[in-house]
């Protein structure tokens, strides 16, 4: 299955949506709106400096160094490769 994302002008959106809904092989899914949270890890930073600060904050909060919490490194690597292939 392929996914297609379109950027449509507001004035033409309803017309295109009606046309697409007539096709039996098209499924129209409305995007899920995330509710705003106060968690620092879920907020989308607006600039690279905010991203760097957020990454530093998350790494400082970890009790173990990165990747040390992985019980079986070989199985974890295989899972990562399978996800990207």
Secondary structure, 3 states (H helix, E strand, C coil): CCCCCCCCCHHHHHHHHHHHHCCCCCCCCCCCCCCCCCCCCCCCCCCHHHHHHHHHHHHHHCCCCCCCCCCCHHHHHHHHHHHHC
